Amino acid sequence: MRSPRSDSVTLLLHELHRLPVVCRVDFKLLVFTYKSMHNDAPEYLCELVCPYQPTRTLRNANNNMLEVKRTRTKAGDCSFAVAAASLWTNLPTVIKTCDNFTSCKRLLKTHFFRIAYQCSST
């Protein structure tokens, strides 16, 4: 697709229905998270994902939340276990409770597309 150099890349990505790089990375991370929660990922990734189990009875106990581990460094925040859990916990409940992989991917992409282009959509 040819466009003038002065055109905005954001509008071109929106037109091509492509996610920006930051959203694409988060999307891929959440796909691996979904797979590791359902034991479809490699075993070393499945071991890093820990379901959240509250110490007392809470209303949100069955929302498919993950335990977010605390870290002391920025590098620790970028590890798969921490980044996946924090992104997964911040997702809408509809996506977290989805049983089908293809529908989960579709909902994830729609979610990130809305986040990425909410200000540019008219």
N, C-alpha and C positions, 0 to 999 in steps of 0.2 A: 504494500500500500504506500503510495507516494503522497507526501504532504510537504508543504513548504517548511523550511528550517525554522521559521518564526512561529509555527504552530506549537501549542502546548502539548507536551507528552502526556499529561494527565487526560486531556480530552481524547487523544488518540487511543490510549489504553482503555478508556471507558467505551469508546466506539468499538474496539476489538473485543470487548468483554474480557479483558485481562486484569488480573489483580496486580497492584504495585508489589515490588520486591519484598517489602517488609511484611505485607499481608500474606504473600505467597509462602514465606518462610514459616509464619505462624500457622498457616493452613496445613503445610506439610508436617509440622510438629504435632498438630492436633490429630492428623490422620494416623501418625505413628502411635499417638496416645490411645486413640480408639482401638487400634489393632492390638496394642499391648494389654488393654483392659479386657479384651475378649480372647486373649491368648492366640492371636493370629500373627503376632510379631515374633522376632527372635527372642529366645529365652532371656538373654541379657537385658533386653529392654523391658520385658514383662516383670522382671525382678525389681526394676527401679520405680514402678508405678504402685503406690500403696493407697488402697481405698481409705477414705476418712471414716473412722469409727469413733464417734463421740463417747465420752465417759458417762454421760447421762442421756436420757431420752430427750430428743429434740425433734421438732417438726420437720426439719430439713435433713433428717438422717438418711432418708432413702432417695436423695437427689443425685446419686452417682457422683459425689464429690470426691476429690483426691486430697490426700494429706500433703500440705505444702510445708516442706522442710525449711527451717531457718538457716540462713547462711550469714557469714560475716564479711564476705567479699563480693564484688561485682562479678568476678569470674565464677563464683559459686552460684550466683543467680542465673547464670547462663547454662548451667548443667541441665541435662535432659530431665532429671527427676524434679528439679525445682521449677524450671520454665514450663514443662508440660503440665504440672499440677496447678500452677498459678493461672495459666491460660485456660485450662479445662474448668477450673472452679468459677471463672468469670463468664463462662458461656451461659446462654439462656437454657432453661430447664428442658425445653423442647429438644434441643440438640443433644444434651447430656443423656436423656432417657431414650434416645432413638435406638431401635434394635437392629435395623437393617443398615449395612455398611454403605450401600450406594445412596440411600436417602440421607444418611448422616453427612456424606461428602457434599451432596447437593445443598443441604441446609447450611453447612459450614461455608461453602462458597458464597451462597446468598448473603449470609451474615457478614462476611468480610467485604463483599461487594458493597453492601449498604454502608458499612463503616467507612470504606475508602472513598466513596463518591457521594456521601450525603450532602456535602456543601456544594458540589458542582452540579447536582441533578436539579433540573428545573421543571 
